[in-house]
Amino acid sequence: MKHIYALVAALVVGTASFAQLPDGSIAPDFTATDINGVEHNLYDLLAEGKKVIVDFSATWCGPCWDYHESEVLKDLYETYGPDGTDELRIFWIESDDANTTAVDLNGATNNSYGDWVTGTPFPIIDNGQSIYFDYGCNYLPTIYTVCPNGVLTETGQASVADHHAIFSASSSTAEPHDPGLVSYTGGTTNCPGVETNISVEMMNQGSEVLSAATIEVSASGTNLLTYEWSGSMQPLQSENINVGTIPFDEDTDFDVTITSSDDNSGNNTVMASFASPIEATSLIKVEIMVDPWPQEVGWSITDDMGNVVESVAQGSIAGDPEEVFVWWVSVPATGCYAFEITDSYGDGLNGSLYGYNDGYCSVKSYNDDIVYISTIYDYNGSYTFDAESALTTVTTMTVGLEEQTLSDVTRVFPNPFVDQTNVQFTTSEAAEAALVVYNLVGEQVINDNLGTLPAGEHNHVLDFNGVTAGIYLVTLNAGGQTTTMRVTLK
């Protein structure tokens, strides 16, 4: 469970971490019960032709309270709501589940600016944090207007007149026949020789039942695939449509478009790209810098038959924030492999969402000399996810760390040096390690016990401060192997 107070701080300062829904997006549906026990469903209201304003706020949010006190939303509701022209609905959604209680909603407390309930004519929904996240919000208040066709606009703390201008615009009403493509949901990469599945989420954004649509896939003006969909899709209902498969053999940008008759062509196309798998060697390094919740993260590498080559289960990583973990994996043969990283909370390594530094994950391949060859996956922690994956085609077999000697994977730099130098080495499994430095007559001048090190790449700084300039022998012992290197202190 995340630290809610860190989340609160992030909301106050408006950290842009979740993917804020841009204007023109389809509003996610929600069903919620207000503080009076009345259940509301967004799409049911839109299907009735209502416009909906959603105000994501919190009792402790000063700007939220100021806007509440302006009574703009109250005036809108009384004029255009059920007792007025009956074209508008408004929801005030308390977006901090853990820290807000009914006491906070009903009066001034240490966690509330005042009484949010008395005099508010529109529904108040408590414990609405999940809806807040569904809408990708990253600051409070966030205020959206949703039109009957499901399209939203971030209207913010607008005046009564500006709100009315937005939801009364002709574009806010649904056309009779309007199938729209919401997003591309198909494959974006695949193993060589395997056809890629093409699918899209289609939504009926019209006011009439949708019974048919023609969907075409094209690239550079050439038609690649045509699919005739038929069914019975109610207004604001959506469906994932499997259009077919395409045998891509190179990187390709393509469009998926509804080409049948339509009252609104502005939502008929989504763009997507196919990327060929990254070529790699069989020696793969997985490196993760964790956020404050490392136990949420897990990863796996599987072959093209779904067999797990290597994995780390969620709950098995324990460490401090910003601690770096490294695993070396030698896949057994050439072929296609999939790397997947998962996060049980669904926020990836996006630590900045809660006021911490972001983590990262990189997956790279190396040759026998531990020289970088290619990047299979690279994530900088700047966004959230439940799971992400990347494909790679292993075309070159390396010896692998397990078969290499310690001397193969150890280097000293700089050399010659002044005062300090680095000893960098790699272990294939957890091992005891120690570094001892001798002068040329066999006297011990430095003895650094490194303790038990995890598998992976390590760097240790040897400090020669106070040691006389000259030539020395650095002996590294790790995992029962020993290697000695000659260094020069200037």
N, C-alpha and C positions, 0 to 999 in steps of 0.2 A: 504494500500500500504506500502511495506517495505521501510525502509530508505536505498536508494541505496548506499550512501557513506559507510554505515556499510557493505554492500555487497561487495563493492570494496575492503575494508580493508580485508575482509575475503578471497577474491580471491587472494590478494597479498601474504598473509601469507600461503595460501594453506590449509585452514581448511578442514579436511576430514569429511564432514557432509553428503552430498548427497552420494548415493551408487554409487561410481565410477564403471563404467562398466569394468569388468575384461577381460583380453585377452580371446578370444574364444567366447565372447558374440555376439549376432546378433545385428548389427548396426540398430538403429531406422531409419526408412525412414524419409526423409524431402523433402519438396518442398520450394524453396526460390528464390527470385529475386535478382540478383546482382546489383551493383550500376550503371550499364549500361542498366538496364531494361530487362535483359535476365533471363528467368526462367529456373531453373535447378531442376531435380528430381533425388535423389540418386539412387533409385532402378531402374529407367530407364537406368541409366549409367551402373549399375552392370549387368543388363540383357543383355546389349550389350557386356559384357565381360571386361569392363573397371575396372581397379583398381583405388581407390579413396583415396587421402590423405586429411584429414580435419584438419585444423589448427585453433583451438579456441584461439583467442588473444584479446588484447585491446590496444588502441592507447597509453594509459598511462602506459603500462606494459614494464618495462625495459628489462627483459629477452626476451620478445616477439620481441622487436625492435632489440636487438642484433642478434637474429636468422634470422630476416628478412634481416638485413644488411649483413649476411653471404652469402646470395643469394643461399643457398642450394636448397630451393624450386623452385626458378627461374631456376636454372640449371636443376633440375629434369624435370620441365615442358617443357623446351625447347628441352630436349633430348628425353623424353618419352611421351610428350603430343601430341596434335593434329598435330603440325608441325614436330614432330619427329616420333617415332615408333607408336604413337597413341594408346598406351595401358594404359595411366595414365591420371587422372584428379585430379586437386588440387583446394580446396576451402579455402580461408582465411576468417574466420567468426569473425567479431567484436561482442564481447559477452557482452557488457555493453550498453544496449539500452538507459538508461536514461541520461548518461553523455557524449555520443559520438555523434558528428555531422559531416556533410560533411566537415566542416572546419577542424576538428581534423584529419580526414582521409587524407586531402590534404596538410597539412603543420604543422610545429611545433607551438604548442600552449601551454597554461598552462596545457592542458589535453592530450598532444600528444608529442611524441618524434621526429616526423618528418613527411615527406611526404611518406605515405604508398602506394599511388596510382601510381605515376609516375614510370615507369619501371617495374611494376608488370604485368606479362603476363597472370596470371590466375585470375579467378573471385574473387572479393571481395564482401562479403555479409554483409551488415550493419544490425543492429538491430537483431542479431542472438541469443539473450539471451535465448529464449525459446528452441532453438536447443541445446545450451550449457547445459541447465538443463535436457533435454531429454537424453543426453549422460552421465548424472551423474557427470559432471566435477566438480572438487573442487579446481583447481588452473590453472594459466595461465603461459605460454601457455600449452595447452593440445593438443597433436597431435596424431591422429589415422590414421591407414591405414586400409581401408575396401576392402576386396577381393570380387570377383564376386559372391561367394557363400554367401555373407552377413556377414561373420565373420570378426570381427575387432581385431586389435592389437594396443596397445598403443606404437607407435614407438618413440615418443618424438623428441628431437632436434638431430636427427641422421644425419650422413653424407650422401652425395649423394650415396656412395657405400653401406652403410648399409641400406638405404631406398630401393635401387634397389634390394638388396639381399632378403629383406622381401617380396616385392610385385612380385618378379619374381620366388619365390619358387613354386614348383609344387603343394603344398597344397593350394595355393591361387586360383587355377582354380576350377571351379565347375565341379563335376562329372555329367554324364548324368542323372542317376536315383538316387536321394538323398533326400528322405523325412527326415526331422529332427524334433525332438520335442524341441521346444524353452523353454517352461515353463509349469508347472502344474498350472491350473487355477480353479480346482474344490474345493470342500469342504475339510476342515481340522478338523472340529468338527461338531457335530450335537446333537439334543435332543435325549434322549433314545427312541429307537423304530422307529426312522425316518432314512430311508436309505439316504446315503450320495452320492451326485452327483459327478461323476468322469469326469473331462474334462481336456484337454490339448490344448495348442496352437501348431499346426503343421505347418511347413513351408516347401515349396518346395525349397530346397537349391541346386537342380540339374539344369541342363541346358535344360532338356526336360519337357514337360507337365506331371504332375503327375495325374494318373487316379485311383489308388487304393493303399491301405495300410492296413495291419492287425495290430491292436493295442491290446496288452494284458496287463492286470493288474495282478501282482503277489505279494505275500508276503511269505517270508521264503521258496521260491521255489515252492509254491503252486499257481496254476492259479486261480484267483478269477473272471475274466471277460475277454471276448474276443469280439472285435468289428471289423467289416469289413467296412472300409471306402471306398467310391467310389465317384468320382466327376471329375472335371477338374480344376486343380490348376496350374496356370502359374508359371514360374520360379520366385522365391523370393516372391510369393504370400503366405499369411498365412491364417489360418482359425482356429477358436476355435472349437474343436471337442468334442461333448458330447459322452463319451464312454459308459456310463450307470450308474447305481447306485449299491451300495454295503451296506448291513446292518451291519456295524461294531458294535461290542458290547464291544470292549476294545481298549486300545491304540495300534495302529498298524503302523509299517513302511512298505511302499509298493513301488513298481516300476511300472511305466507305460512305455512300450517298444514297438517299432515297430519291429515286428518279420517277416514281409514279406521280400522278396529279396531286396537288397539294395547295392549300390556301395560304401557306406560309413557308416559303423555301429557305428562310433564314436559319432554320435549325435542322437542315437536312443532311449536313455533312460533318463527319468527324475525321480527323487526320491521325495517322499512325505510322510507325516505322518498324521495319524488321532489321535486326542487326545480326550478322553472322557471329557464331560463338568465337570468343577470343582464343587464339592458338596459344598453347602453353607447353611447358615441360612437365614431367611427372613429379617433380619436386615442388610442392606448393606450401607456401607460408601463409598462415592465417594469423593476423595481428589485430587485437581488439583493445582499445582503451575504453574502460568502462565508465559509466556515469555512476551516481551514488547507489544504483540498484543493480549490481552485476548479476544477482541471482535470477533476474528476469530473462537473461539472454541465453540462448543456445544456438548451436550451429551444426551443420552436417554437410558432408560431401558424399554424393551417391553416384553410381554409374548409370548408364543408359537403361539398365534393367531394373533400376530402383534399389539395388543392393547398396547398403551403407558401407562406405570405405572407412570413414572416420566421422565421429560425432562427439559433441559435448552437450549434455542434456541441460535444460533449464533447471536452475537450482544448484548446479554443481560448481559455478564460478563464485568465488568469495574473495573480495578484495576491497581496497579503499577507492574512493573516487579518483579518477584519472590514472589508476594503476593500469599498466600495459601487460597484456597476456599474449604469448606467442606460442603457436603450435606448428610443427613441421609435419607435413603429410606426404608420403610417397605413394602415389596411386599405382596399382599393380600392372597396368597395361595402357597402351595407347587407346584412344577412344573418346567418347563424349561423357562429360561429368557435369553434375549440377552442384553448385554451392548454395546453401540456404541459411540465412540467419533469421532467428525468430525472437520476439519479445512478448512475454506473457501479458504485460500491461497494455501493449499496443502503442507505446510512445518511442520505440526504438532507443537510441542513445541520446535523445534530444534533451540533455540536462538543462539547457538554457531556459526551457519552458518553466523550470522550477527555481531559477536563480543560480544554477550551477553551470560549469563548463560542459560543453558537448563532448561526448565520446566519439570514437571513430572505429571503423572496421575496414581493413584492407586485406585483399587476398591476391597474392602475387606468385609467379613461378620463377624458379632459379635454375641455373645450370650446376654442374658438379663443383664448380669453383665458388658457389654461392654468389654468383653474379646475376643481377636482376635480368629477367627476360621479358615478362609481360605482366600486366595488371588485369586480373579476372574480375574483381569487384572492388569498388572504392566508395565508401560512405563517410561523409564528414560530420554526421550527427545533427545536421541542420533541419531535419524534418522527422516526422513520426512514421512508424509502421508497425504492423503486426508481424509481417514476414516479408522478406525480399529474397530474390534468388538471381543467380547468374549462371550461364552455361559456359563451359570451356571445352575445347577440343585438344586433348593431349596428343601431340604429334611426335614428341621426342622423349625417350626414356633416359633418365639420369641414374647415376649410381645410387643416390639416396643417402641421407645422413647416416642411416644405420650401418652402411657399408663403408663409410669414410672414416679415416683416422682423425684423431684430434688435430694433428698438424694440418690436415686439409682444410679445416674450418676455423683456424686461428690466425689472427694477424695483429701486429703491433703498429700503431700509428700515433703521432709522427715518429719517425726514426731516421736520423738522430733527433734529439729533443732537448728542451731546457726545462728542468724541474719536474714536468709531468708528461706521461704518455698514456695511451689507451690500449688495453688488451681486449680485443673483440673476438668472441668465440661462440660456437653453437653446440648445444647438447641435444641429442635425439630423445632423451628421457630425463626425468628428474635425477640429479646426481650431486654428491658432495664435491666441492671444488676448492682449490687453494692455489695461491700464487706465491712463489718463493723466488727472491732475487739473490744471486751470488756474484761476488767479484771473481776475477780471474784466478785467485789463489784459493777459491773454494769457501770463502767466508760468507756467511749469510748476512745480507744487509737489509732485506725487507721480507716479512712473512705476513701475508694477508690471507686469513681463513675466510672464504666466501660463504661457507655454510652450504646448505642444501638448496640448489637452484632448480627451478622448474625447467622442463624441456623448452628449447627455443634459443633465441639469440641473446647474448649477454655482452655488456660492455663494462669493464672495470678500469678505473683510473688509478694508475700506479704513481704515487707521489714520492719523488726522489729528493725532496727538500732536505738539505743538510748532508746529502751524499756527494762525495767528491766526483768530479767529472772523470769519465773514463768509459771503458767497455764492460758490460755486465751480461750475465746470462739469466734470462727470465724463464722459470720452469712452471708450467701450468699442469696441474693434476686435476682431472675431472672424470668422474665415472669410471675410475680404474685405469684410464689412459693418461699418458704423460707426454708432453712435448716441450722442447726447450728452444728459446729464441735468443739471438744475440742482439743486444741493443747498445746504443751509444748515447751517453749523457754528456751534453756539451757544457 
